[in-house]
Amino acid sequence: MRNPMIAGNWKMNKTPSETVELIEALKKIEVRSGAEVVVCPMTACLCAAAGALKDSKIKLGAQNVHFEDKGAFTGECNAATLKELGVEYVIIGHSERRQYFAETDETVNKRTLKALESGLKPIVCVGESLTQKEQGITNEVVCLQTKVALLGVGEKIDDVVIAYEPVWAIGTGRTATPEDANDTIRAIRGAVREVYGDAADRVRILYGGSMNDKNAHDLMAQPEIDGGLIGGASLVAEKFEKVINFN
Ligand code: PGA
């Protein structure tokens, strides 16, 4: 019922020419899984990426968006610019933004609302830290993050994608077991259902955190996992291809 999504988060990797090179390689992939494929390059590479993606089914995503329309916000990027560049999705509240750039649940909510108001589809990231996992409060943490992030979204809930990314699994080579990821994603869907009712069954919830060509099949076999947000393994076309064709 939910169309799978495989999104590459290229973080602060790839120059504009390297971005184009990787996109050219990805364009040759035959997507047999039926997944919607999204790539999220660095902000400064979006223009080059948009050019390379012309006439391709691969969608363009950004890694962040500011919550104000314009003004004195040095170093930020507004939604109107992303729209003009042909961006369709935007990652919001990635744990690296929360950890290094003081992103909070409240700013995640503001960015999410601005993205939706501007016609961008947010990929809202939630996830517990290692300490929280060890304290056994994973579900409480991710459900609260989800509810705050989605406050006031209203009917636009259908444009929202959520990514469950346990912080301890990101870039570490440690992946949540498929069963654990599935259970946590079920809890997140439950939190969405509490506020948005049956729309929860339509919202795609991805897994992220050391998902790669080796484990994508098992993760994607879980009924609650609707896709993946892929960091490291999305930077190499051959590996990303295997994630895209996870089945
Ligand atoms: P990773 O990153 O696949 O390198 O763990 C995932 C992410 O941060 O989105």
Boltz pocket constraint, residues with backbone or C-beta under 6 A from the ligand:
constraints:
  - pocket:
      binder: B
      contacts: [[A, 9], [A, 165], [A, 169], [A, 170], [A, 171], [A, 172], [A, 173], [A, 208], [A, 209], [A, 210], [A, 211], [A, 229], [A, 230], [A, 231], [A, 232], [A, 233]]
      max_distance: 6.0
